Structures are given as C-alpha cells and as structure tokens.
C-alpha cells in the first residue's frame, strides 16, 4: 500500500513514516500464492505503520481462526522448542518485539497464555496479527484464554470502546464469540502445565481441563473461573491456610500455596506450573517456596513491558529448548501517541480553547491604565442588564463593570482548572485507557514517577473482577 503523500514537505517529524492511506484490500491480504491464507508479513508491516484492515477482512480472519480453535481440545500437549508468552494487553508494538525476541514464527513454536486485549490501545492490531499467524501456522502457534478474553471485562475496560471507535459493535461481538473457542491450558514436554491464572481445588488431574464446558462466557466460580483468575500466595514460604483461600484481591477464585501446588504436581507427575496474570517488575517471578528444591514450583511470566505506560517494568518470555528453560527479558518499545480514551482532537482541545477565549474576554473588558469606566461601558447594555437583575443591585456603571470583570475573572480561573485537569489526564493516559480509574489514583501513579510498586498498588482496584461483591 502506498503511504499518504506529503506535497508541501512540511512535516515536522520527517523520520516517522507516513501511514497507509487506505485499508488493505482482500487481494493483498489473501494473495493467491498463499492458497487462501493471510499474508501475515504484509499485515504486520501494514499495522506497524498504523494502517487499518477493513471490517469484512477482519471478520474473515476471525472466522478462519475459529475453525481451528474449535477443533483444539481444552487441554493441548506441546513439546519444545517453544516460546511461552504472558500478558500482552493491547501493546502491539511490544508484541512485535516479542516476535523478535521469541523467534521467527515461521520456525518457532509459540504458546500465548492469554490477556491479549484491554488496558492498551492496540488490542485489535494484536488480535489481527495473532489470528493471521494462527491461520498460517495452526500446529505451531497456540493461543490460550485469559481472564480478559470475556464480555464482562472487555466492556468494563476499553476493548469494547476500541472496537466501537475503530469499527462497530458487531465486530466486538464477533471477537467475543471467538474468545469462547480458545483452549484453556497446555502441557509442555509432559513436565509443565501452562495456563493463565492457576490451579483449582477442583483440578485434581490435568485431564479435568477437558471436562470444562469452555465454549461460553467464564463463570464466577468453579474450575473454569480458577484457571483464569487464581493466584499464588505472595510470600516467601508459600504458606496458605487450608491449601486454598479466598482471593480477596481478585474478588473471585482462590490463592494457592506450596502445599496445594506440591500435591497437584506430585499427583500429575509434573515439575512446575507456568502462568501469567500478574505484572512483574522483571517480567517474571520464580516462586521458590521450598528451599530444598532447585526448580520453582510456580513461574509467573508477564510480557507487557512498561504496563499501561506507567509501571516501568520489563517484559519477558520463556524459551524452552532441549528441555532447558531460559527467561529472556526486554524493555518496552515506543508506540504512536494516542489521546486518552480514543478522544478526538476537537474534544481534547475544548478546555484549551475555552481558557484562551475567556482570557481574551477578560482583557477586553478590563479597563486599561488611565481609562475611565464611562469610556468602555455601553449604556444600552447596562439598561438591559438592569431590566433582568433589578436596578437596586447595581447603583452605577462602575459597580456593574467591576461585577462583570469579577465574573469573567472567576470564569477564567475555572477554565484554567479544567484545562490543567485535562492536561493531567493526557499526561497519565496510559494508566487509564479504560477511563475508570479515579483521578486521585491517577495522580498517585503520576507523582510516583512510574515506580512499579506504587503504580501496582494504585492500580490494584482494576485487578478485582468487576460486578462482584467487594
């Protein structure tokens, strides 16, 4: 696709490539030489340059991928060489880095542990490229379901808004139906179980995953819920009262500890649980609860660096080769600037324009040095004003004018405050692409200068499942 022209040659940042001027058409996306499969390399390049894909082509991609997902079991078995990827959360330009770090998808096997959407502003681009890869390499690219691949969270966070902004409600519904087809877990080298959240009191044998009715919206409790929502206890010894305890942070599911994991692994002859679901400063965490063990019982992998543009964390992937496990870290990639909540430039500029108009009005009506009130007061204006508010409220023109100036000055202060608030929102846009974090929390994230722990604590309100009892 040819990029937009720049006949005036007056672009300020000339090193940024011009975006494609129209969506990829069907003949380019699905060339005859590919036997009906999408040209994923062209799609990748097009999306990287901020190009768009037409709605009918996106639906075609989803339909083709759904046929593959439906034929996969709830539990899949994989062997190395293999790259394991954690949460991506709509960070498309970091996803491109993942494909560089993890290995060429033409030759490297991948399993993605879910949470492809929400929080970041490029979830649709992530899905388009992932689905294109899945269609081209159905036996080496695997996608598991995360807790955000559901209607409840995508409507609470920003994926629904993104779909409506870039396409419409119909495409959102198409993606939601597609998420219902995703597998839930996989076994790697017959030694590791990989899933999004964790184990469950109802998960005794790994084959129990295949008994889950997965072609639906995830329920609020039970095995299906726990696979997507459960967390390991956050302590050094792995002690958890009663093996499993209620997960008050998420508002659903459980925390699991060393005893529960040890019994599960021993019963199923596995070495470790690999999961995603939680942001990590280094991009991963080894839960070494038993000091006598060389290998951690649980490994958390998180692949979205500088999460929400404020966490300042690294991303990481796990690479299996010859039965060896290696963690590979990477930093975040620059991405195109977007106004918060998919706001248009007109709406964004209103507070700034209003402030400047009020300032101009204030300077117009304010008397200049040596200028008498009589010289700038309109008699007809005063007469009309008196008819509305009563003659007794303003005895003379000076009082009227001073009141007018005072009013405009107050308006100017109000507009300035609105403008500053709007500017603060734009500066902290990455923390609230869903537009649902209170401003006090935005300020605390901003003031912390991106410190990981402060950002994580301030953002913890968004870790709880919405719509459930607090």
C-alpha positions as CSV (number, residue, x, y, z in Angstrom):
1,X,0.0,0.0,0.0
2,X,1.3,3.5,-0.9
3,X,1.6,5.9,2.0
4,X,-0.1,9.3,2.2
5,X,1.6,12.0,0.1
6,X,3.3,15.0,1.6
7,X,3.2,17.5,-1.2
8,X,4.1,20.5,1.0
9,X,7.1,18.7,2.5
10,X,6.3,20.5,5.8
11,X,6.0,17.6,8.2
12,X,7.8,18.4,11.5
13,X,8.9,14.8,12.3
14,X,10.0,13.6,8.9
15,X,11.6,10.4,10.3
16,X,8.2,8.9,11.2
17,X,6.8,7.1,8.2
18,X,3.5,8.3,6.7
19,X,0.6,5.9,7.4
20,X,-1.0,3.9,4.6
21,X,-3.8,5.9,3.0
22,X,-6.4,3.1,2.9
23,X,-7.1,-0.3,4.3
24,X,-5.5,-3.5,2.9
25,X,-7.9,-5.0,0.3
26,X,-8.8,-8.6,0.1
27,X,-6.4,-9.5,-2.8
28,X,-3.4,-8.2,-0.9
29,X,-4.4,-9.7,2.4
30,X,-5.2,-13.1,0.9
31,X,-3.0,-13.5,-2.1
32,X,-3.5,-16.4,-4.5
33,X,0.0,-17.7,-3.8
34,X,-0.9,-18.2,-0.1
35,X,-3.7,-20.6,-1.0
36,X,-6.3,-18.5,0.9
37,X,-4.2,-17.9,3.9
38,X,-3.4,-14.3,5.0
39,X,-0.1,-12.7,4.2
40,X,0.9,-12.1,7.8
41,X,4.2,-10.3,7.0
42,X,2.3,-7.7,4.9
43,X,-0.3,-7.4,7.6
44,X,2.4,-6.9,10.2
45,X,4.1,-4.2,8.2
46,X,0.8,-2.5,7.4
47,X,-0.3,-2.4,11.1
48,X,3.1,-1.3,12.3
49,X,2.7,1.8,10.0
50,X,-0.7,2.4,11.6
51,X,-2.6,1.1,8.7
52,X,-6.1,-0.3,9.0
53,X,-7.8,-3.5,7.9
54,X,-11.3,-3.4,6.5
55,X,-14.1,-4.9,8.7
56,X,-15.0,-7.7,6.3
57,X,-11.4,-8.8,6.1
58,X,-11.1,-8.8,9.9
59,X,-14.3,-10.9,10.2
60,X,-12.9,-13.3,7.6
61,X,-9.7,-13.7,9.7
62,X,-11.7,-14.4,12.8
63,X,-14.0,-16.9,11.0
64,X,-11.0,-18.8,9.7
65,X,-9.3,-18.9,13.1
66,X,-12.4,-20.1,14.8
67,X,-12.5,-23.3,12.8
68,X,-9.0,-24.1,14.1
69,X,-9.8,-23.2,17.8
70,X,-12.9,-25.3,17.8
71,X,-11.0,-28.4,16.7
72,X,-8.4,-28.0,19.5
73,X,-9.1,-29.5,22.9
74,X,-9.4,-27.6,26.1
75,X,-6.0,-29.0,27.1
76,X,-3.3,-29.2,24.4
77,X,0.1,-31.0,24.5
78,X,3.2,-29.3,23.2
79,X,6.9,-30.1,23.1
80,X,10.0,-27.8,22.7
81,X,11.5,-25.8,21.1
82,X,8.8,-23.5,22.3
83,X,8.4,-19.8,23.4
84,X,5.9,-19.1,26.2
85,X,4.3,-15.6,26.2
86,X,2.4,-14.0,29.0
87,X,0.0,-11.0,29.1
88,X,0.2,-8.6,26.1
89,X,-2.8,-6.3,26.9
90,X,-3.1,-4.4,23.6
91,X,0.6,-3.3,23.5
92,X,1.0,-4.1,19.8
93,X,4.5,-2.5,19.3
94,X,5.7,-4.6,22.3
95,X,4.2,-7.6,20.7
96,X,6.4,-7.0,17.6
97,X,9.4,-7.0,20.0
98,X,8.1,-10.4,21.4
99,X,8.2,-11.9,17.9
100,X,11.8,-10.7,17.5
101,X,12.9,-11.9,20.9
102,X,10.9,-15.2,20.9
103,X,12.0,-16.3,17.4
104,X,10.7,-16.1,13.9
105,X,7.1,-17.6,13.9
106,X,7.9,-19.4,10.6
107,X,10.3,-21.6,12.5
108,X,9.5,-21.2,16.2
109,X,6.6,-22.7,18.2
110,X,4.6,-20.3,20.4
111,X,2.0,-20.6,23.2
112,X,0.4,-17.5,24.3
113,X,-1.2,-17.5,27.8
114,X,-4.0,-15.0,27.3
115,X,-4.9,-11.4,28.0
116,X,-4.3,-10.1,24.5
117,X,-6.8,-7.2,25.0
118,X,-7.7,-4.3,27.3
119,X,-5.7,-1.6,29.0
120,X,-3.5,-0.9,26.0
121,X,-4.9,0.9,22.9
122,X,-3.9,-1.5,20.2
123,X,-5.8,-4.7,21.1
124,X,-7.4,-5.1,17.7
125,X,-4.0,-4.9,16.0
126,X,-2.7,-7.6,18.4
127,X,-5.6,-9.9,17.6
128,X,-5.4,-9.4,13.8
129,X,-1.7,-10.3,13.7
130,X,-2.2,-13.2,16.2
131,X,-5.1,-14.6,14.2
132,X,-3.1,-14.3,11.0
133,X,-0.2,-16.2,12.5
134,X,-2.6,-18.9,13.8
135,X,-4.2,-19.4,10.4
136,X,-0.7,-19.7,8.7
137,X,0.8,-22.0,11.4
138,X,-2.0,-23.8,13.2
139,X,0.3,-26.5,14.6
140,X,3.0,-24.2,15.9
141,X,1.0,-21.1,17.1
142,X,-1.3,-21.7,20.1
143,X,-3.5,-19.2,22.0
144,X,-4.9,-19.9,25.4
145,X,-7.7,-17.9,27.0
146,X,-7.0,-15.3,29.7
147,X,-9.4,-13.7,32.2
148,X,-9.7,-10.6,29.9
149,X,-11.0,-12.6,27.0
150,X,-14.6,-12.3,28.1
151,X,-17.5,-9.9,27.8
152,X,-17.5,-8.8,31.4
153,X,-14.0,-7.4,31.4
154,X,-13.8,-6.1,27.9
155,X,-17.0,-4.0,28.4
156,X,-15.7,-2.7,31.8
157,X,-12.2,-1.9,30.4
158,X,-11.5,-0.4,27.0
159,X,-11.6,-3.2,24.4
160,X,-15.3,-2.6,23.6
161,X,-14.7,1.1,23.3
162,X,-11.8,0.4,21.0
163,X,-13.9,-1.8,18.7
164,X,-16.6,0.8,18.5
165,X,-14.1,3.6,17.8
166,X,-12.2,1.7,15.1
167,X,-15.2,-0.4,13.8
168,X,-18.5,-1.1,15.5
169,X,-20.5,-3.2,18.0
170,X,-20.8,-6.1,15.5
171,X,-17.1,-6.6,15.3
172,X,-16.8,-6.6,19.1
173,X,-19.4,-9.3,19.3
174,X,-17.5,-11.3,16.6
175,X,-14.4,-11.2,18.8
176,X,-16.3,-12.1,21.9
177,X,-17.8,-15.2,20.3
178,X,-14.3,-16.1,19.1
179,X,-12.8,-15.9,22.6
180,X,-15.3,-18.6,23.7
181,X,-13.5,-21.1,21.4
182,X,-10.0,-20.7,22.9
183,X,-8.3,-23.6,24.7
184,X,-7.6,-23.2,28.5
185,X,-4.3,-24.9,29.3
186,X,-1.4,-26.9,27.8
187,X,1.1,-29.5,28.9
188,X,4.8,-28.8,27.9
189,X,7.2,-31.7,27.5
190,X,5.0,-33.7,29.7
191,X,6.6,-31.8,32.6
192,X,4.9,-28.4,32.9
193,X,1.3,-27.2,32.9
194,X,0.8,-23.7,31.4
195,X,-2.3,-21.7,31.9
196,X,-3.3,-18.1,32.6
197,X,-4.2,-18.0,36.3
198,X,-3.5,-21.2,38.2
199,X,-4.7,-24.4,39.7
200,X,-8.0,-25.0,41.5
201,X,-9.4,-27.2,44.3
202,X,-11.4,-28.8,41.5
203,X,-8.3,-29.6,39.4
204,X,-7.1,-32.9,40.6
205,X,-5.9,-34.4,37.3
206,X,-4.8,-32.3,34.3
207,X,-7.4,-34.2,32.2
208,X,-10.1,-32.4,34.2
209,X,-9.5,-29.4,32.0
210,X,-11.1,-31.3,29.1
211,X,-14.2,-31.7,31.1
212,X,-14.8,-27.9,31.3
213,X,-17.6,-26.6,29.1
214,X,-15.3,-23.9,27.6
215,X,-17.5,-22.6,24.7
216,X,-19.1,-19.9,26.8
217,X,-18.6,-16.8,29.0
218,X,-16.4,-17.8,32.0
219,X,-18.5,-18.3,35.2
220,X,-18.0,-16.5,38.5
221,X,-16.7,-19.6,40.3
222,X,-15.6,-23.2,39.6
223,X,-12.7,-24.8,37.7
224,X,-13.2,-22.6,34.6
225,X,-13.0,-19.4,36.7
226,X,-10.0,-20.6,38.7
227,X,-7.9,-21.5,35.6
228,X,-8.3,-17.8,34.5
229,X,-8.3,-16.0,37.9
230,X,-6.4,-17.9,40.6
231,X,-3.1,-16.5,42.0
232,X,-0.2,-18.0,44.0
233,X,0.3,-16.6,47.5
234,X,2.6,-13.6,47.6
235,X,5.0,-14.7,50.3
236,X,8.4,-16.3,50.5
237,X,7.4,-19.6,52.2
238,X,4.3,-20.4,50.2
239,X,2.2,-20.9,53.3
240,X,-1.5,-20.8,52.5
241,X,-4.1,-21.6,55.2
242,X,-6.1,-24.6,54.1
243,X,-4.2,-25.1,50.8
244,X,-6.6,-22.7,49.1
245,X,-8.1,-19.5,50.5
246,X,-10.4,-16.9,49.0
247,X,-8.8,-14.4,46.7
248,X,-9.9,-11.1,48.1
249,X,-7.6,-9.2,45.6
250,X,-9.5,-10.5,42.6
251,X,-12.9,-10.7,44.2
252,X,-13.2,-14.3,43.0
253,X,-11.4,-17.6,42.8
254,X,-8.5,-18.5,45.2
255,X,-5.0,-18.1,46.3
256,X,-3.0,-21.3,46.2
257,X,0.2,-22.1,48.1
258,X,3.1,-24.6,48.3
259,X,1.1,-27.4,49.7
260,X,-1.7,-27.3,47.1
261,X,0.8,-26.9,44.2
262,X,3.1,-29.7,45.6
263,X,0.2,-32.2,45.8
264,X,-1.0,-31.3,42.4
265,X,2.4,-31.6,40.8
266,X,3.1,-34.9,42.5
267,X,-0.3,-36.3,41.6
268,X,0.2,-35.5,37.9
269,X,4.0,-36.1,37.8
270,X,4.8,-32.6,36.7
271,X,7.6,-30.2,37.7
272,X,6.1,-26.8,37.7
273,X,3.1,-24.5,37.0
274,X,3.7,-21.8,34.4
275,X,1.2,-19.0,34.4
276,X,0.7,-15.3,33.6
277,X,-1.9,-12.9,35.0
278,X,0.2,-10.7,37.3
279,X,2.5,-7.8,36.4
280,X,6.1,-8.3,37.5
281,X,8.9,-5.8,37.8
282,X,11.4,-8.0,36.0
283,X,8.8,-9.5,33.6
284,X,8.8,-12.8,35.5
285,X,8.9,-14.3,39.0
286,X,10.2,-17.7,40.3
287,X,8.1,-18.8,43.2
288,X,10.8,-20.8,45.1
289,X,8.8,-21.8,48.2
290,X,10.7,-24.9,49.1
291,X,14.3,-24.1,49.8
292,X,15.2,-27.7,49.1
293,X,14.0,-27.6,45.6
294,X,16.3,-26.4,42.7
295,X,13.3,-25.7,40.4
296,X,10.4,-23.3,41.3
297,X,7.0,-24.8,41.8
298,X,5.4,-21.8,40.1
299,X,6.7,-19.4,37.4
300,X,4.9,-16.2,36.6
301,X,5.6,-14.7,33.1
302,X,4.4,-11.2,32.1
303,X,5.1,-10.0,28.6
304,X,3.8,-6.4,28.6
305,X,6.7,-4.0,29.4
306,X,6.0,-0.6,31.0
307,X,2.5,-1.9,31.6
308,X,-0.2,0.9,31.0
309,X,2.7,3.2,30.1
310,X,3.4,3.8,33.9
311,X,4.6,0.6,35.5
312,X,8.2,0.9,34.3
313,X,8.6,-2.9,34.3
314,X,10.4,-5.2,31.9
315,X,8.7,-7.8,29.7
316,X,9.8,-11.4,29.5
317,X,9.2,-14.6,27.7
318,X,10.2,-18.2,28.4
319,X,12.1,-20.2,25.8
320,X,12.2,-24.0,26.0
321,X,14.9,-25.8,24.1
322,X,16.2,-29.3,24.6
323,X,14.3,-29.5,27.9
324,X,16.1,-26.4,29.2
325,X,14.2,-23.3,30.3
326,X,15.5,-19.8,29.7
327,X,14.0,-16.4,30.5
328,X,14.5,-13.6,28.0
329,X,13.8,-10.1,29.1
330,X,13.3,-6.9,27.0
331,X,12.3,-3.3,27.5
332,X,9.3,-1.5,26.1
333,X,9.1,-0.1,22.6
334,X,8.0,3.3,21.6
335,X,4.4,3.5,20.2
336,X,2.4,6.1,18.3
337,X,0.9,8.7,20.6
338,X,-2.9,8.5,21.2
339,X,-5.2,10.8,23.1
340,X,-6.8,9.1,26.1
341,X,-9.9,7.0,25.7
342,X,-9.8,7.3,21.9
343,X,-10.6,11.0,22.3
344,X,-10.8,13.2,19.1
345,X,-8.7,16.3,18.7
346,X,-11.7,18.6,18.8
347,X,-13.0,17.3,22.2
348,X,-9.5,17.3,23.6
349,X,-8.9,20.9,22.6
350,X,-12.1,22.3,24.1
351,X,-10.6,23.1,27.6
352,X,-7.7,24.9,26.0
353,X,-9.8,26.9,23.6
354,X,-12.3,27.9,26.3
355,X,-9.5,29.1,28.6
356,X,-8.0,31.3,25.9
357,X,-11.4,32.7,24.9
358,X,-12.1,33.6,28.5
359,X,-8.6,35.3,28.8
360,X,-9.3,37.4,25.7
361,X,-12.7,38.4,27.1
362,X,-11.2,39.4,30.4
363,X,-8.5,41.6,28.8
364,X,-11.2,43.2,26.5
365,X,-13.5,44.3,29.4
366,X,-10.7,45.2,31.9
367,X,-10.0,48.9,32.0
368,X,-6.6,50.0,30.9
369,X,-4.5,52.4,32.9
370,X,-5.9,55.9,32.7
371,X,-9.1,54.7,31.1
372,X,-12.4,55.8,32.7
373,X,-15.3,53.4,33.2
374,X,-17.5,55.6,31.1
375,X,-15.4,55.1,28.1
376,X,-15.9,51.3,28.0
377,X,-19.4,50.8,29.4
378,X,-22.3,50.5,26.9
379,X,-25.4,52.3,28.2
380,X,-27.8,50.1,26.4
381,X,-26.0,47.1,27.8
382,X,-26.5,48.4,31.4
383,X,-30.1,49.2,30.7
384,X,-30.8,45.6,29.5
385,X,-28.9,44.2,32.5
386,X,-30.9,46.3,34.9
387,X,-34.1,45.0,33.4
388,X,-33.0,41.5,34.1
389,X,-31.4,41.8,37.6
390,X,-33.1,44.9,39.0
391,X,-31.9,48.5,39.3
392,X,-31.1,48.2,43.0
393,X,-28.3,45.6,42.6
394,X,-26.1,47.9,40.6
395,X,-26.2,51.6,41.6
396,X,-23.8,52.8,38.9
397,X,-21.8,51.8,35.9
398,X,-18.6,51.2,37.9
399,X,-20.3,48.6,40.1
400,X,-21.8,46.9,37.1
401,X,-18.5,46.8,35.3
402,X,-16.5,45.6,38.3
403,X,-19.0,42.8,38.8
404,X,-18.7,41.9,35.2
405,X,-14.9,41.8,35.3
406,X,-15.0,39.8,38.6
407,X,-17.3,37.3,37.0
408,X,-15.1,36.8,33.9
409,X,-12.0,36.5,36.1
410,X,-13.7,33.7,38.1
411,X,-14.6,32.0,34.8
412,X,-11.0,32.3,33.7
413,X,-9.9,30.6,36.9
414,X,-12.4,27.8,36.4
415,X,-11.4,27.3,32.7
416,X,-7.7,27.2,33.8
417,X,-8.5,24.5,36.3
418,X,-10.4,22.5,33.7
419,X,-7.5,22.8,31.3
420,X,-5.0,21.7,33.9
421,X,-7.2,18.7,34.7
422,X,-7.5,17.8,31.1
423,X,-3.7,18.1,30.6
424,X,-3.1,15.9,33.6
425,X,-5.4,13.3,32.1
426,X,-3.5,13.3,28.9
427,X,-0.1,13.0,30.6
428,X,-1.3,10.0,32.6
429,X,-3.3,8.5,29.7
430,X,-1.5,5.1,29.9
431,X,-2.9,4.5,33.4
432,X,-6.5,4.7,32.4
433,X,-7.2,3.7,28.8
434,X,-10.5,2.4,30.3
435,X,-11.4,5.8,31.8
436,X,-12.4,4.1,35.0
437,X,-9.6,4.9,37.5
438,X,-10.4,7.8,39.8
439,X,-8.3,10.9,39.3
440,X,-6.8,10.6,42.8
441,X,-5.3,7.3,41.8
442,X,-4.1,8.8,38.5
443,X,-2.3,11.5,40.5
444,X,-0.7,9.0,42.8
445,X,0.7,7.0,39.8
446,X,1.9,10.1,38.1
447,X,3.5,11.6,41.2
448,X,5.4,8.3,41.8
449,X,7.3,8.8,38.6
450,X,6.3,5.4,37.4
451,X,7.6,3.4,40.4
452,X,6.5,-0.2,39.9
453,X,5.2,-0.9,43.4
454,X,3.3,2.4,43.7
455,X,1.8,2.0,40.3
456,X,0.7,-1.5,41.1
457,X,-0.9,-0.6,44.4
458,X,-2.7,2.4,42.9
459,X,-3.9,0.2,40.0
460,X,-5.0,-2.7,42.3
461,X,-8.6,-1.6,42.1
462,X,-8.5,-2.8,38.5
463,X,-7.3,-6.3,39.4
464,X,-10.7,-7.1,41.1
465,X,-13.3,-8.7,38.9
466,X,-16.0,-6.1,38.2
467,X,-19.6,-6.5,39.1
468,X,-18.9,-8.8,42.1
469,X,-19.3,-8.1,45.8
470,X,-16.3,-6.1,47.1
